[in-house]
């Protein structure tokens, strides 16, 4: 296994991306490839860079769009903001309209699954301009009422406490917390 040079790879990811203004905030997105549009919607508390390892394969078949949702990754993280999955769905619809895209395939992970559920509900209700061709949901809460977030996730979502908790969270504590969501034989390196 080769070692990762995370800072260099992340710097390259950032350099290849662009920003979109949403409700007065800078939103990072990365798009590449040709063909039908595949929108990758990340989970919480991660970002679009999660898909960098599979990106080259995806862009062989699709025009891939990956966004850092507001509050995470390389996008703005406003303190006094009403974060919600409905707003994240609005953000995706707005960016796709900005890019001139209506017909899409959706690939989502974790929290992104719930955002996709909202986009699908809008699509089925006829209240969205998006034409959703297909959906792939990965490792997420398909039934939001059955989701039981970890206490740290609840704290990080709090607009007042989240930023303080984020600054106090050491890399070691983050690794321990993040590793707890993986099985014993599938721990991240």
For each residue, the residues with C-beta under 8 A, 3 or more apart:
1: 189
2:
3:
4: 9
5: 8 9
6: 9 10
7: 10 11
8: 5 11 12
9: 4 5 6 12 13 52
10: 6 7 13 14 49
11: 7 8 14 15
12: 8 9 15 16
13: 9 10 16 17 30 48 49 52
14: 10 11 17 28 74
15: 11 12
16: 12 13 30 32
17: 13 14 28 29 30 48 74
18: 28 29 30 31
19: 26 27 28 29
20: 26 27 29 94 95 98
21: 24 25 26 27
22: 25 27 70 91 94 95
23: 70
24: 21
25: 21 22 70 75 76 78 81
26: 19 20 21 75 76
27: 19 20 21 22 67 68 69 70 75 76 91 95
28: 14 17 18 19 47 48 67 68 73 74 75
29: 17 18 19 20 48 65 66 67 68 95
30: 13 16 17 18 48 64 65 66
31: 18 63 64 65 66 99
32: 16 55 59 63 64
33: 58 59 60 61 62 63 64
34: 62 63
35: 61 62 63
36: 61 62 63 103 104 105 133
37: 62 63 64 65 96 101 103 104 105
38: 58 61 62 63 64 65 104 105 106 107
39: 64 65 66 67 92 96 104 105 106 107
40: 48 51 58 64 65 66 107 108 112
41: 67 69 92 106 107 108 109 112 113 115 116
42: 46 47 48 50 51 66 67 68 69 72 73 108 109 110 111 112
43: 46 50 108 109 110 111 112 113 139 140
44: 72 110 111 153
45: 72 153 156
46: 42 43 49 50 72 73 109 110
47: 28 42 50 68 69 72 73 74 75
48: 13 17 28 29 30 40 42 51 66 67 68 73 74
49: 10 13 46 52 68 73
50: 42 43 46 47 109
51: 40 42 48 54 55 58 66
52: 9 13 49 55
53:
54: 51 57 58
55: 32 51 52 58 59 64 66
56: 59 60
57: 54 60 61
58: 33 38 40 51 54 55 61 62 64
59: 32 33 55 56 62 63 64
60: 33 56 57
61: 33 35 36 38 57 58
62: 33 34 35 36 37 38 58 59 105
63: 31 32 33 34 35 36 37 38 59 101
64: 30 31 32 33 37 38 39 40 55 58 59
65: 29 30 31 37 38 39 40 95 96 99 101
66: 29 30 31 39 40 42 48 51 55
67: 27 28 29 39 41 42 48 75 91 92 95
68: 27 28 29 42 47 48 49 72 73 74 75
69: 27 41 42 47 72 73 75 88 91 115
70: 22 23 25 27 75 76 77 78 81 83 87 88 91
71: 75 76 77 78 81 83
72: 42 44 45 46 47 68 69 75 77
73: 28 42 46 47 48 49 68 69
74: 14 17 28 47 48 68
75: 25 26 27 28 47 67 68 69 70 71 72
76: 25 26 27 70 71
77: 70 71 72 163
78: 25 70 71 81
79: 159 160 163
80: 159
81: 25 70 71 78 159
82: 87
83: 70 71 87 88 157 159
84: 87 88
85: 88 89 111 114 115 118
86: 89 90 118
87: 70 82 83 84 90 91
88: 69 70 83 84 85 91 92 115 118
89: 85 86 92 93 115 118 119 122
90: 86 87 93 94
91: 22 27 67 69 70 87 88 94 95
92: 39 41 67 88 89 95 96 115 119
93: 89 90 96 97 119 122 128 129 130
94: 20 22 90 91 97 98
95: 20 22 27 29 65 67 91 92 98 99
96: 37 39 65 92 93 99 101 102 104 130
97: 93 94 100 101 102 129
98: 20 94 95
99: 31 65 95 96
100: 97
101: 37 63 65 96 97 104
102: 96 97 129 130 131
103: 36 37 130 131 133
104: 36 37 38 39 96 101 130 131 132 133
105: 36 37 38 39 62 132 133 134 135 136
106: 38 39 41 116 119 120 132 134 135 136
107: 38 39 40 41 135 136 138
108: 40 41 42 43 112 113 115 116 135 136 137 138 140
109: 41 42 43 46 50 112 113 137 138 139 140
110: 42 43 44 46 113 138 139 140 141
111: 42 43 44 85 114 115 140 141
112: 40 41 42 43 108 109 115 116 140
113: 41 43 108 109 110 116 117 137 138 139 140 141 142
114: 85 111 117 118 140 141 144
115: 41 69 85 88 89 92 108 111 112 118 119
116: 41 106 108 112 113 119 120 135 137
117: 113 114 120 121 142 144
118: 85 86 88 89 114 115 121 122
119: 89 92 93 106 115 116 122 123 128 130 132
120: 106 116 117 123 124 132 135
121: 117 118 124 125
122: 89 93 118 119 125 127 128 130
123: 119 120 126 128 130 131 132
124: 120 121
125: 121 122 128
126: 123
127: 122
128: 93 119 122 123 125
129: 93 97 102
130: 93 96 102 103 104 119 122 123
131: 102 103 104 123
132: 104 105 106 119 120 123 135
133: 36 103 104 105
134: 105 106
135: 105 106 107 108 116 120 132
136: 105 106 107 108
137: 108 109 113 116 140 142
138: 107 108 109 110 113
139: 43 109 110 113
140: 43 108 109 110 111 112 113 114 137
141: 110 111 113 114 144 146 147
142: 113 117 137
143: 146 147
144: 114 117 141 147
145:
146: 141 143
147: 141 143 144
148:
149: 153 154 157
150: 153 154 177 180 181
151: 154 155
152: 155 156 165 169 177
153: 44 45 149 150 156 157
154: 149 150 151 157 158
155: 151 152 158 161 162 165
156: 45 152 153 162 165 166
157: 83 149 153 154 162
158: 154 155 161 162 165
159: 79 80 81 83 162
160: 79 163 164
161: 155 158 164 165
162: 155 156 157 158 159 165 166
163: 77 79 160 166 167
164: 160 161 167 168
165: 152 155 156 158 161 162 168 169
166: 156 162 163 169
167: 163 164
168: 164 165
169: 152 165 166 173 174 177
170: 173 174
171: 174 175
172: 175 176
173: 169 170 176 177
174: 169 170 171 177 178
175: 171 172 178 179
176: 172 173 179 180
177: 150 152 169 173 174 180
178: 174 175 181 182 188
179: 175 176 182 187 188
180: 150 176 177
181: 150 178
182: 178 179 186 187 188
183: 186 187
184: 187
185:
186: 182 183
187: 179 182 183 184
188: 178 179 182
189: 1
